[in-house]
Amino acid sequence: MRCNKSELIASAHLDQRLTQNEAMKYQAHVGICADCRGYLVELEQVSLILKSSWRPDAPRDLRRHIMSVITAK
Ligand SMILES: [Zn+2]
């Protein structure tokens, strides 16, 4: 089952279209929702490839998780 928050909010997050409050709520949600976390990782990988740079505001835990996913492949 796919979480209904995942796709729209994840892409808005990556495009920095969320308010600070929305971004904080989203990041908290990603911390507990494996579905959204997986989707965000996918989007981050695409974003990384396209932009070759990290979001400076990415939470460290999430960044570390993404790096572990990327380097595992
Ligand atoms: Zn979710």
N, CA, C, O and the ligand as a Tripos MOL2 file, in Angstrom:
@<TRIPOS>MOLECULE
protein
  293   291    74     0     0
PROTEIN
NO_CHARGES

@<TRIPOS>ATOM
      1 N           0.8430   -1.2020    0.0000 N.3       1 MET1
      2 CA          0.0000    0.0000    0.0000 C.3       1 MET1
      3 C           0.8750    1.2470    0.0000 C.2       1 MET1
      4 O           1.7850    1.3870    0.8170 O.2       1 MET1
      5 N           0.5880    2.1350   -0.9160 N.am      2 ARG2
      6 CA          1.4050    3.3410   -0.9900 C.3       2 ARG2
      7 C           0.7600    4.4520   -0.1660 C.2       2 ARG2
      8 O          -0.4430    4.7030   -0.2460 O.2       2 ARG2
      9 N           1.5890    5.0940    0.6120 N.am      3 CYS3
     10 CA          1.1040    6.1840    1.4460 C.3       3 CYS3
     11 C           0.6420    7.3430    0.5560 C.2       3 CYS3
     12 O           1.3170    7.7050   -0.4080 O.2       3 CYS3
     13 N          -0.5040    7.9100    0.8890 N.am      4 ASN4
     14 CA         -1.0370    8.9570    0.0120 C.3       4 ASN4
     15 C          -0.3060   10.2880    0.1450 C.2       4 ASN4
     16 O          -0.5470   11.2070   -0.6380 O.2       4 ASN4
     17 N           0.5790   10.4000    1.1240 N.am      5 LYS5
     18 CA          1.3680   11.6260    1.2470 C.3       5 LYS5
     19 C           2.5420   11.6370    0.2790 C.2       5 LYS5
     20 O           3.0630   12.6970   -0.0670 O.2       5 LYS5
     21 N           2.9490   10.4690   -0.1490 N.am      6 SER6
     22 CA          4.3210   10.3370   -0.6310 C.3       6 SER6
     23 C           4.6480   11.1590   -1.8710 C.2       6 SER6
     24 O           5.5850   11.9570   -1.8440 O.2       6 SER6
     25 N           3.9120   10.9870   -2.9370 N.am      7 GLU7
     26 CA          4.4360   11.4600   -4.2170 C.3       7 GLU7
     27 C           4.4120   12.9830   -4.3510 C.2       7 GLU7
     28 O           5.4260   13.6010   -4.6740 O.2       7 GLU7
     29 N           3.2470   13.5780   -4.1010 N.am      8 LEU8
     30 CA          3.1580   15.0270   -4.2590 C.3       8 LEU8
     31 C           4.0870   15.7640   -3.3110 C.2       8 LEU8
     32 O           4.8050   16.6820   -3.7070 O.2       8 LEU8
     33 N           4.0600   15.3460   -2.0470 N.am      9 ILE9
     34 CA          4.8390   16.0770   -1.0510 C.3       9 ILE9
     35 C           6.3260   15.8600   -1.2610 C.2       9 ILE9
     36 O           7.1280   16.7770   -1.0850 O.2       9 ILE9
     37 N           6.6910   14.6360   -1.6390 N.am     10 ALA10
     38 CA          8.1100   14.3620   -1.8550 C.3      10 ALA10
     39 C           8.6700   15.2300   -2.9770 C.2      10 ALA10
     40 O           9.7630   15.7820   -2.8530 O.2      10 ALA10
     41 N           7.9280   15.3500   -4.0580 N.am     11 SER11
     42 CA          8.4410   16.1730   -5.1610 C.3      11 SER11
     43 C           8.4240   17.6460   -4.7850 C.2      11 SER11
     44 O           9.3210   18.3960   -5.1700 O.2      11 SER11
     45 N           7.4070   18.0650   -4.0350 N.am     12 ALA12
     46 CA          7.3880   19.4520   -3.5630 C.3      12 ALA12
     47 C           8.5640   19.7120   -2.6310 C.2      12 ALA12
     48 O           9.1750   20.7800   -2.6700 O.2      12 ALA12
     49 N           8.8740   18.7320   -1.7970 N.am     13 HIS13
     50 CA         10.0050   18.8600   -0.8840 C.3      13 HIS13
     51 C          11.3160   19.0200   -1.6570 C.2      13 HIS13
     52 O          12.1350   19.8830   -1.3400 O.2      13 HIS13
     53 N          11.4970   18.1950   -2.6520 N.am     14 LEU14
     54 CA         12.7450   18.2550   -3.4200 C.3      14 LEU14
     55 C          12.8590   19.5620   -4.1940 C.2      14 LEU14
     56 O          13.9560   20.0770   -4.4080 O.2      14 LEU14
     57 N          11.7320   20.0830   -4.6030 N.am     15 ASP15
     58 CA         11.7450   21.3500   -5.3270 C.3      15 ASP15
     59 C          11.7500   22.5500   -4.3950 C.2      15 ASP15
     60 O          11.7150   23.7000   -4.8340 O.2      15 ASP15
     61 N          11.7950   22.2570   -3.0850 N.am     16 GLN16
     62 CA         11.8010   23.3120   -2.0620 C.3      16 GLN16
     63 C          10.5650   24.1910   -2.1750 C.2      16 GLN16
     64 O          10.6390   25.4070   -2.0000 O.2      16 GLN16
     65 N           9.4370   23.5710   -2.4660 N.am     17 ARG17
     66 CA          8.1830   24.3100   -2.5370 C.3      17 ARG17
     67 C           7.3760   24.1910   -1.2520 C.2      17 ARG17
     68 O           6.2990   24.7780   -1.1480 O.2      17 ARG17
     69 N           7.8730   23.4470   -0.2740 N.am     18 LEU18
     70 CA          7.1850   23.3570    1.0130 C.3      18 LEU18
     71 C           7.6090   24.5280    1.8900 C.2      18 LEU18
     72 O           8.7380   25.0110    1.8000 O.2      18 LEU18
     73 N           6.6780   24.9820    2.7490 N.am     19 THR19
     74 CA          7.0760   25.9410    3.7700 C.3      19 THR19
     75 C           7.9780   25.2220    4.7640 C.2      19 THR19
     76 O           8.0570   23.9930    4.7700 O.2      19 THR19
     77 N           8.6570   26.0010    5.6070 N.am     20 GLN20
     78 CA          9.5350   25.3950    6.5980 C.3      20 GLN20
     79 C           8.7480   24.4480    7.4980 C.2      20 GLN20
     80 O           9.2170   23.3650    7.8490 O.2      20 GLN20
     81 N           7.5280   24.8830    7.8670 N.am     21 ASN21
     82 CA          6.6800   24.0570    8.7240 C.3      21 ASN21
     83 C           6.2720   22.7650    8.0180 C.2      21 ASN21
     84 O           6.3200   21.6860    8.6080 O.2      21 ASN21
     85 N           5.8780   22.8800    6.7770 N.am     22 GLU22
     86 CA          5.5020   21.7000    6.0050 C.3      22 GLU22
     87 C           6.6840   20.7570    5.8430 C.2      22 GLU22
     88 O           6.5410   19.5390    5.9440 O.2      22 GLU22
     89 N           7.8490   21.3320    5.5910 N.am     23 ALA23
     90 CA          9.0440   20.5110    5.4120 C.3      23 ALA23
     91 C           9.3780   19.7510    6.6850 C.2      23 ALA23
     92 O           9.7630   18.5830    6.6360 O.2      23 ALA23
     93 N           9.2280   20.4200    7.8330 N.am     24 MET24
     94 CA          9.4990   19.7490    9.1030 C.3      24 MET24
     95 C           8.5140   18.6070    9.3280 C.2      24 MET24
     96 O           8.9050   17.5250    9.7660 O.2      24 MET24
     97 N           7.2480   18.8440    9.0310 N.am     25 LYS25
     98 CA          6.2450   17.7890    9.1870 C.3      25 LYS25
     99 C           6.5370   16.6320    8.2410 C.2      25 LYS25
    100 O           6.4080   15.4650    8.6120 O.2      25 LYS25
    101 N           6.9280   16.9620    7.0310 N.am     26 TYR26
    102 CA          7.2250   15.9250    6.0520 C.3      26 TYR26
    103 C           8.4220   15.0890    6.4980 C.2      26 TYR26
    104 O           8.4090   13.8620    6.4090 O.2      26 TYR26
    105 N           9.4530   15.7800    6.9780 N.am     27 GLN27
    106 CA         10.6480   15.0460    7.4050 C.3      27 GLN27
    107 C          10.3370   14.1510    8.5950 C.2      27 GLN27
    108 O          10.8660   13.0450    8.7030 O.2      27 GLN27
    109 N           9.4700   14.6350    9.4930 N.am     28 ALA28
    110 CA          9.0480   13.7970   10.6270 C.3      28 ALA28
    111 C           8.2660   12.5840   10.1220 C.2      28 ALA28
    112 O           8.4340   11.4730   10.6260 O.2      28 ALA28
    113 N           7.4260   12.8030    9.1410 N.am     29 HIS29
    114 CA          6.6390   11.7100    8.5720 C.3      29 HIS29
    115 C           7.5450   10.6940    7.8730 C.2      29 HIS29
    116 O           7.3610    9.4840    8.0080 O.2      29 HIS29
    117 N           8.5050   11.1940    7.1400 N.am     30 VAL30
    118 CA          9.4360   10.3010    6.4500 C.3      30 VAL30
    119 C          10.1780    9.4180    7.4490 C.2      30 VAL30
    120 O          10.5270    8.2750    7.1530 O.2      30 VAL30
    121 N          10.4150    9.9780    8.6470 N.am     31 GLY31
    122 CA         11.1050    9.2140    9.6810 C.3      31 GLY31
    123 C          10.3340    7.9900   10.1390 C.2      31 GLY31
    124 O          10.9300    7.0230   10.6130 O.2      31 GLY31
    125 N           9.0100    8.0210   10.0010 N.am     32 ILE32
    126 CA          8.1930    6.9040   10.4920 C.3      32 ILE32
    127 C           7.5120    6.1400    9.3700 C.2      32 ILE32
    128 O           6.9250    5.0880    9.6220 O.2      32 ILE32
    129 N           7.5720    6.6300    8.1430 N.am     33 CYS33
    130 CA          6.8320    6.0010    7.0530 C.3      33 CYS33
    131 C           7.8200    5.4450    6.0250 C.2      33 CYS33
    132 O           8.4330    6.1960    5.2670 O.2      33 CYS33
    133 N           7.9600    4.1470    6.0150 N.am     34 ALA34
    134 CA          8.9170    3.5130    5.1070 C.3      34 ALA34
    135 C           8.5450    3.7520    3.6470 C.2      34 ALA34
    136 O           9.4100    3.8260    2.7750 O.2      34 ALA34
    137 N           7.2670    3.8670    3.4050 N.am     35 ASP35
    138 CA          6.8090    4.0690    2.0410 C.3      35 ASP35
    139 C           7.2960    5.4140    1.4950 C.2      35 ASP35
    140 O           7.8660    5.4900    0.4070 O.2      35 ASP35
    141 N           7.0600    6.4560    2.2660 N.am     36 CYS36
    142 CA          7.5140    7.7870    1.8590 C.3      36 CYS36
    143 C           9.0320    7.8630    1.8100 C.2      36 CYS36
    144 O           9.5990    8.5090    0.9280 O.2      36 CYS36
    145 N           9.6890    7.2050    2.7580 N.am     37 ARG37
    146 CA         11.1470    7.2450    2.7990 C.3      37 ARG37
    147 C          11.7170    6.5940    1.5300 C.2      37 ARG37
    148 O          12.6540    7.1070    0.9180 O.2      37 ARG37
    149 N          11.1300    5.4640    1.1570 N.am     38 GLY38
    150 CA         11.5980    4.7870   -0.0480 C.3      38 GLY38
    151 C          11.3870    5.6390   -1.2790 C.2      38 GLY38
    152 O          12.2350    5.7040   -2.1690 O.2      38 GLY38
    153 N          10.2390    6.2880   -1.3110 N.am     39 TYR39
    154 CA          9.9430    7.1310   -2.4750 C.3      39 TYR39
    155 C          10.8650    8.3320   -2.5260 C.2      39 TYR39
    156 O          11.3390    8.7220   -3.5930 O.2      39 TYR39
    157 N          11.1160    8.9200   -1.3530 N.am     40 LEU40
    158 CA         12.0100   10.0810   -1.3050 C.3      40 LEU40
    159 C          13.4240    9.6960   -1.7370 C.2      40 LEU40
    160 O          14.1000   10.4530   -2.4350 O.2      40 LEU40
    161 N          13.8570    8.5160   -1.3140 N.am     41 VAL41
    162 CA         15.1890    8.0500   -1.7270 C.3      41 VAL41
    163 C          15.2650    7.9340   -3.2490 C.2      41 VAL41
    164 O          16.2490    8.3370   -3.8690 O.2      41 VAL41
    165 N          14.2240    7.3830   -3.8260 N.am     42 GLU42
    166 CA         14.1990    7.2780   -5.2930 C.3      42 GLU42
    167 C          14.2950    8.6480   -5.9390 C.2      42 GLU42
    168 O          15.0690    8.8550   -6.8730 O.2      42 GLU42
    169 N          13.4980    9.5840   -5.4290 N.am     43 LEU43
    170 CA         13.5030   10.9340   -5.9940 C.3      43 LEU43
    171 C          14.8410   11.6190   -5.7790 C.2      43 LEU43
    172 O          15.3450   12.3200   -6.6560 O.2      43 LEU43
    173 N          15.4140   11.4040   -4.5860 N.am     44 GLU44
    174 CA         16.7110   12.0180   -4.2930 C.3      44 GLU44
    175 C          17.7830   11.5030   -5.2430 C.2      44 GLU44
    176 O          18.6550   12.2530   -5.6810 O.2      44 GLU44
    177 N          17.7050   10.2280   -5.5520 N.am     45 GLN45
    178 CA         18.7060    9.6690   -6.4680 C.3      45 GLN45
    179 C          18.5770   10.2970   -7.8420 C.2      45 GLN45
    180 O          19.5780   10.6410   -8.4700 O.2      45 GLN45
    181 N          17.3560   10.4480   -8.3060 N.am     46 VAL46
    182 CA         17.1290   11.0940   -9.5940 C.3      46 VAL46
    183 C          17.6100   12.5340   -9.5490 C.2      46 VAL46
    184 O          18.2810   13.0170  -10.4610 O.2      46 VAL46
    185 N          17.2490   13.2060   -8.4610 N.am     47 SER47
    186 CA         17.6360   14.6050   -8.2990 C.3      47 SER47
    187 C          19.1560   14.7430   -8.2700 C.2      47 SER47
    188 O          19.7240   15.6660   -8.8520 O.2      47 SER47
    189 N          19.7930   13.8110   -7.5840 N.am     48 LEU48
    190 CA         21.2500   13.8400   -7.4720 C.3      48 LEU48
    191 C          21.8880   13.6920   -8.8450 C.2      48 LEU48
    192 O          22.8390   14.3930   -9.1900 O.2      48 LEU48
    193 N          21.3460   12.7780   -9.6050 N.am     49 ILE49
    194 CA         21.8870   12.5570  -10.9380 C.3      49 ILE49
    195 C          21.6950   13.8030  -11.8030 C.2      49 ILE49
    196 O          22.5860   14.1990  -12.5550 O.2      49 ILE49
    197 N          20.5140   14.4100  -11.6800 N.am     50 LEU50
    198 CA         20.2160   15.5690  -12.5100 C.3      50 LEU50
    199 C          21.0110   16.7920  -12.1030 C.2      50 LEU50
    200 O          21.4640   17.5560  -12.9550 O.2      50 LEU50
    201 N          21.1840   16.9810  -10.8120 N.am     51 LYS51
    202 CA         21.7630   18.2340  -10.3200 C.3      51 LYS51
    203 C          23.1820   18.0710   -9.7870 C.2      51 LYS51
    204 O          23.9060   19.0530   -9.6290 O.2      51 LYS51
    205 N          23.5780   16.8280   -9.5110 N.am     52 SER52
    206 CA         24.9030   16.5450   -8.9650 C.3      52 SER52
    207 C          25.2210   17.3810   -7.7380 C.2      52 SER52
    208 O          26.3540   17.8290   -7.5570 O.2      52 SER52
    209 N          24.2320   17.5860   -6.9080 N.am     53 SER53
    210 CA         24.4990   18.3000   -5.6550 C.3      53 SER53
    211 C          23.4890   17.8770   -4.6040 C.2      53 SER53
    212 O          22.3870   17.4370   -4.9300 O.2      53 SER53
    213 N          23.8700   18.0120   -3.3410 N.am     54 TRP54
    214 CA         22.9830   17.6740   -2.2400 C.3      54 TRP54
    215 C          22.2300   18.9100   -1.7920 C.2      54 TRP54
    216 O          22.7190   20.0360   -1.8920 O.2      54 TRP54
    217 N          21.0050   18.6650   -1.2850 N.am     55 ARG55
    218 CA         20.3010   19.7260   -0.5820 C.3      55 ARG55
    219 C          21.0500   20.0330    0.7200 C.2      55 ARG55
    220 O          21.2840   19.1330    1.5260 O.2      55 ARG55
    221 N          21.4160   21.2730    0.9200 N.am     56 PRO56
    222 CA         22.1330   21.5890    2.1660 C.3      56 PRO56
    223 C          21.2780   21.3880    3.4070 C.2      56 PRO56
    224 O          21.8140   21.2480    4.5070 O.2      56 PRO56
    225 N          19.9510   21.3710    3.2500 N.am     57 ASP57
    226 CA         19.0710   21.2370    4.4050 C.3      57 ASP57
    227 C          18.5940   19.8080    4.6190 C.2      57 ASP57
    228 O          17.7280   19.5690    5.4610 O.2      57 ASP57
    229 N          19.1450   18.8470    3.8680 N.am     58 ALA58
    230 CA         18.7270   17.4570    4.0540 C.3      58 ALA58
    231 C          19.1390   16.9920    5.4520 C.2      58 ALA58
    232 O          20.2770   17.2120    5.8690 O.2      58 ALA58
    233 N          18.2290   16.3560    6.1680 N.am     59 PRO59
    234 CA         18.6000   15.8410    7.4980 C.3      59 PRO59
    235 C          19.7530   14.8510    7.3890 C.2      59 PRO59
    236 O          19.8270   14.0650    6.4440 O.2      59 PRO59
    237 N          20.6450   14.9000    8.3620 N.am     60 ARG60
    238 CA         21.8440   14.0600    8.2650 C.3      60 ARG60
    239 C          21.5060   12.5810    8.2160 C.2      60 ARG60
    240 O          22.1100   11.8240    7.4550 O.2      60 ARG60
    241 N          20.5440   12.1710    9.0260 N.am     61 ASP61
    242 CA         20.1820   10.7510    9.0330 C.3      61 ASP61
    243 C          19.6670   10.3170    7.6800 C.2      61 ASP61
    244 O          19.9990    9.2390    7.1870 O.2      61 ASP61
    245 N          18.8500   11.1700    7.0850 N.am     62 LEU62
    246 CA         18.2950   10.8410    5.7780 C.3      62 LEU62
    247 C          19.4050   10.8100    4.7390 C.2      62 LEU62
    248 O          19.4390    9.9260    3.8830 O.2      62 LEU62
    249 N          20.3070   11.7710    4.8180 N.am     63 ARG63
    250 CA         21.4090   11.8210    3.8600 C.3      63 ARG63
    251 C          22.2790   10.5700    3.9780 C.2      63 ARG63
    252 O          22.6990    9.9820    2.9810 O.2      63 ARG63
    253 N          22.5340   10.1830    5.2310 N.am     64 ARG64
    254 CA         23.3560    8.9930    5.4480 C.3      64 ARG64
    255 C          22.6400    7.7550    4.9040 C.2      64 ARG64
    256 O          23.2440    6.8800    4.2830 O.2      64 ARG64
    257 N          21.3340    7.7170    5.1590 N.am     65 HIS65
    258 CA         20.5440    6.5870    4.6410 C.3      65 HIS65
    259 C          20.6010    6.5510    3.1280 C.2      65 HIS65
    260 O          20.7900    5.4870    2.5390 O.2      65 HIS65
    261 N          20.4430    7.6870    2.4990 N.am     66 ILE66
    262 CA         20.4670    7.7370    1.0330 C.3      66 ILE66
    263 C          21.8370    7.2980    0.5280 C.2      66 ILE66
    264 O          21.9380    6.5300   -0.4290 O.2      66 ILE66
    265 N          22.8830    7.7880    1.1740 N.am     67 MET67
    266 CA         24.2240    7.4140    0.7320 C.3      67 MET67
    267 C          24.4360    5.9160    0.8690 C.2      67 MET67
    268 O          25.0800    5.3010    0.0190 O.2      67 MET67
    269 N          23.9000    5.3210    1.9300 N.am     68 SER68
    270 CA         24.0740    3.8800    2.1130 C.3      68 SER68
    271 C          23.3240    3.1220    1.0150 C.2      68 SER68
    272 O          23.7890    2.0870    0.5370 O.2      68 SER68
    273 N          22.1750    3.6410    0.6280 N.am     69 VAL69
    274 CA         21.4210    3.0040   -0.4490 C.3      69 VAL69
    275 C          22.1900    3.1070   -1.7630 C.2      69 VAL69
    276 O          22.3030    2.1370   -2.5120 O.2      69 VAL69
    277 N          22.7140    4.2980   -2.0240 N.am     70 ILE70
    278 CA         23.4170    4.5170   -3.2760 C.3      70 ILE70
    279 C          24.6760    3.6810   -3.3580 C.2      70 ILE70
    280 O          24.9480    3.0530   -4.3820 O.2      70 ILE70
    281 N          25.4500    3.6720   -2.2740 N.am     71 THR71
    282 CA         26.7270    2.9700   -2.3190 C.3      71 THR71
    283 C          26.5430    1.4610   -2.2840 C.2      71 THR71
    284 O          27.4570    0.7130   -2.6280 O.2      71 THR71
    285 N          25.3510    1.0080   -1.8640 N.am     72 ALA72
    286 CA         25.0870   -0.4280   -1.8280 C.3      72 ALA72
    287 C          24.8280   -0.9920   -3.2210 C.2      72 ALA72
    288 O          24.8560   -2.2050   -3.4310 O.2      72 ALA72
    289 N          24.5770   -0.0980   -4.1580 N.am     73 LYS73
    290 CA         24.2290   -0.5640   -5.4950 C.3      73 LYS73
    291 C          25.4550   -0.6210   -6.3980 C.2      73 LYS73
    292 O          25.3450   -0.9940   -7.5660 O.2      73 LYS73
    293 ZN          3.9630    8.2680    4.1960 Zn       74 ZN74
@<TRIPOS>BOND
     1     1     2 1
     2     2     3 1
     3     3     4 2
     4     3     5 am
     5     5     6 1
     6     6     7 1
     7     7     8 2
     8     7     9 am
     9     9    10 1
    10    10    11 1
    11    11    12 2
    12    11    13 am
    13    13    14 1
    14    14    15 1
    15    15    16 2
    16    15    17 am
    17    17    18 1
    18    18    19 1
    19    19    20 2
    20    19    21 am
    21    21    22 1
    22    22    23 1
    23    23    24 2
    24    23    25 am
    25    25    26 1
    26    26    27 1
    27    27    28 2
    28    27    29 am
    29    29    30 1
    30    30    31 1
    31    31    32 2
    32    31    33 am
    33    33    34 1
    34    34    35 1
    35    35    36 2
    36    35    37 am
    37    37    38 1
    38    38    39 1
    39    39    40 2
    40    39    41 am
    41    41    42 1
    42    42    43 1
    43    43    44 2
    44    43    45 am
    45    45    46 1
    46    46    47 1
    47    47    48 2
    48    47    49 am
    49    49    50 1
    50    50    51 1
    51    51    52 2
    52    51    53 am
    53    53    54 1
    54    54    55 1
    55    55    56 2
    56    55    57 am
    57    57    58 1
    58    58    59 1
    59    59    60 2
    60    59    61 am
    61    61    62 1
    62    62    63 1
    63    63    64 2
    64    63    65 am
    65    65    66 1
    66    66    67 1
    67    67    68 2
    68    67    69 am
    69    69    70 1
    70    70    71 1
    71    71    72 2
    72    71    73 am
    73    73    74 1
    74    74    75 1
    75    75    76 2
    76    75    77 am
    77    77    78 1
    78    78    79 1
    79    79    80 2
    80    79    81 am
    81    81    82 1
    82    82    83 1
    83    83    84 2
    84    83    85 am
    85    85    86 1
    86    86    87 1
    87    87    88 2
    88    87    89 am
    89    89    90 1
    90    90    91 1
    91    91    92 2
    92    91    93 am
    93    93    94 1
    94    94    95 1
    95    95    96 2
    96    95    97 am
    97    97    98 1
    98    98    99 1
    99    99   100 2
   100    99   101 am
   101   101   102 1
   102   102   103 1
   103   103   104 2
   104   103   105 am
   105   105   106 1
   106   106   107 1
   107   107   108 2
   108   107   109 am
   109   109   110 1
   110   110   111 1
   111   111   112 2
   112   111   113 am
   113   113   114 1
   114   114   115 1
   115   115   116 2
   116   115   117 am
   117   117   118 1
   118   118   119 1
   119   119   120 2
   120   119   121 am
   121   121   122 1
   122   122   123 1
   123   123   124 2
   124   123   125 am
   125   125   126 1
   126   126   127 1
   127   127   128 2
   128   127   129 am
   129   129   130 1
   130   130   131 1
   131   131   132 2
   132   131   133 am
   133   133   134 1
   134   134   135 1
   135   135   136 2
   136   135   137 am
   137   137   138 1
   138   138   139 1
   139   139   140 2
   140   139   141 am
   141   141   142 1
   142   142   143 1
   143   143   144 2
   144   143   145 am
   145   145   146 1
   146   146   147 1
   147   147   148 2
   148   147   149 am
   149   149   150 1
   150   150   151 1
   151   151   152 2
   152   151   153 am
   153   153   154 1
   154   154   155 1
   155   155   156 2
   156   155   157 am
   157   157   158 1
   158   158   159 1
   159   159   160 2
   160   159   161 am
   161   161   162 1
   162   162   163 1
   163   163   164 2
   164   163   165 am
   165   165   166 1
   166   166   167 1
   167   167   168 2
   168   167   169 am
   169   169   170 1
   170   170   171 1
   171   171   172 2
   172   171   173 am
   173   173   174 1
   174   174   175 1
   175   175   176 2
   176   175   177 am
   177   177   178 1
   178   178   179 1
   179   179   180 2
   180   179   181 am
   181   181   182 1
   182   182   183 1
   183   183   184 2
   184   183   185 am
   185   185   186 1
   186   186   187 1
   187   187   188 2
   188   187   189 am
   189   189   190 1
   190   190   191 1
   191   191   192 2
   192   191   193 am
   193   193   194 1
   194   194   195 1
   195   195   196 2
   196   195   197 am
   197   197   198 1
   198   198   199 1
   199   199   200 2
   200   199   201 am
   201   201   202 1
   202   202   203 1
   203   203   204 2
   204   203   205 am
   205   205   206 1
   206   206   207 1
   207   207   208 2
   208   207   209 am
   209   209   210 1
   210   210   211 1
   211   211   212 2
   212   211   213 am
   213   213   214 1
   214   214   215 1
   215   215   216 2
   216   215   217 am
   217   217   218 1
   218   218   219 1
   219   219   220 2
   220   219   221 am
   221   221   222 1
   222   222   223 1
   223   223   224 2
   224   223   225 am
   225   225   226 1
   226   226   227 1
   227   227   228 2
   228   227   229 am
   229   229   230 1
   230   230   231 1
   231   231   232 2
   232   231   233 am
   233   233   234 1
   234   234   235 1
   235   235   236 2
   236   235   237 am
   237   237   238 1
   238   238   239 1
   239   239   240 2
   240   239   241 am
   241   241   242 1
   242   242   243 1
   243   243   244 2
   244   243   245 am
   245   245   246 1
   246   246   247 1
   247   247   248 2
   248   247   249 am
   249   249   250 1
   250   250   251 1
   251   251   252 2
   252   251   253 am
   253   253   254 1
   254   254   255 1
   255   255   256 2
   256   255   257 am
   257   257   258 1
   258   258   259 1
   259   259   260 2
   260   259   261 am
   261   261   262 1
   262   262   263 1
   263   263   264 2
   264   263   265 am
   265   265   266 1
   266   266   267 1
   267   267   268 2
   268   267   269 am
   269   269   270 1
   270   270   271 1
   271   271   272 2
   272   271   273 am
   273   273   274 1
   274   274   275 1
   275   275   276 2
   276   275   277 am
   277   277   278 1
   278   278   279 1
   279   279   280 2
   280   279   281 am
   281   281   282 1
   282   282   283 1
   283   283   284 2
   284   283   285 am
   285   285   286 1
   286   286   287 1
   287   287   288 2
   288   287   289 am
   289   289   290 1
   290   290   291 1
   291   291   292 2
@<TRIPOS>SUBSTRUCTURE
     1 MET1         2 RESIDUE 1 A MET
     2 ARG2         6 RESIDUE 1 A ARG
     3 CYS3        10 RESIDUE 1 A CYS
     4 ASN4        14 RESIDUE 1 A ASN
     5 LYS5        18 RESIDUE 1 A LYS
     6 SER6        22 RESIDUE 1 A SER
     7 GLU7        26 RESIDUE 1 A GLU
     8 LEU8        30 RESIDUE 1 A LEU
     9 ILE9        34 RESIDUE 1 A ILE
    10 ALA10       38 RESIDUE 1 A ALA
    11 SER11       42 RESIDUE 1 A SER
    12 ALA12       46 RESIDUE 1 A ALA
    13 HIS13       50 RESIDUE 1 A HIS
    14 LEU14       54 RESIDUE 1 A LEU
    15 ASP15       58 RESIDUE 1 A ASP
    16 GLN16       62 RESIDUE 1 A GLN
    17 ARG17       66 RESIDUE 1 A ARG
    18 LEU18       70 RESIDUE 1 A LEU
    19 THR19       74 RESIDUE 1 A THR
    20 GLN20       78 RESIDUE 1 A GLN
    21 ASN21       82 RESIDUE 1 A ASN
    22 GLU22       86 RESIDUE 1 A GLU
    23 ALA23       90 RESIDUE 1 A ALA
    24 MET24       94 RESIDUE 1 A MET
    25 LYS25       98 RESIDUE 1 A LYS
    26 TYR26      102 RESIDUE 1 A TYR
    27 GLN27      106 RESIDUE 1 A GLN
    28 ALA28      110 RESIDUE 1 A ALA
    29 HIS29      114 RESIDUE 1 A HIS
    30 VAL30      118 RESIDUE 1 A VAL
    31 GLY31      122 RESIDUE 1 A GLY
    32 ILE32      126 RESIDUE 1 A ILE
    33 CYS33      130 RESIDUE 1 A CYS
    34 ALA34      134 RESIDUE 1 A ALA
    35 ASP35      138 RESIDUE 1 A ASP
    36 CYS36      142 RESIDUE 1 A CYS
    37 ARG37      146 RESIDUE 1 A ARG
    38 GLY38      150 RESIDUE 1 A GLY
    39 TYR39      154 RESIDUE 1 A TYR
    40 LEU40      158 RESIDUE 1 A LEU
    41 VAL41      162 RESIDUE 1 A VAL
    42 GLU42      166 RESIDUE 1 A GLU
    43 LEU43      170 RESIDUE 1 A LEU
    44 GLU44      174 RESIDUE 1 A GLU
    45 GLN45      178 RESIDUE 1 A GLN
    46 VAL46      182 RESIDUE 1 A VAL
    47 SER47      186 RESIDUE 1 A SER
    48 LEU48      190 RESIDUE 1 A LEU
    49 ILE49      194 RESIDUE 1 A ILE
    50 LEU50      198 RESIDUE 1 A LEU
    51 LYS51      202 RESIDUE 1 A LYS
    52 SER52      206 RESIDUE 1 A SER
    53 SER53      210 RESIDUE 1 A SER
    54 TRP54      214 RESIDUE 1 A TRP
    55 ARG55      218 RESIDUE 1 A ARG
    56 PRO56      222 RESIDUE 1 A PRO
    57 ASP57      226 RESIDUE 1 A ASP
    58 ALA58      230 RESIDUE 1 A ALA
    59 PRO59      234 RESIDUE 1 A PRO
    60 ARG60      238 RESIDUE 1 A ARG
    61 ASP61      242 RESIDUE 1 A ASP
    62 LEU62      246 RESIDUE 1 A LEU
    63 ARG63      250 RESIDUE 1 A ARG
    64 ARG64      254 RESIDUE 1 A ARG
    65 HIS65      258 RESIDUE 1 A HIS
    66 ILE66      262 RESIDUE 1 A ILE
    67 MET67      266 RESIDUE 1 A MET
    68 SER68      270 RESIDUE 1 A SER
    69 VAL69      274 RESIDUE 1 A VAL
    70 ILE70      278 RESIDUE 1 A ILE
    71 THR71      282 RESIDUE 1 A THR
    72 ALA72      286 RESIDUE 1 A ALA
    73 LYS73      290 RESIDUE 1 A LYS
    74 ZN74       293 GROUP 0 **** ****
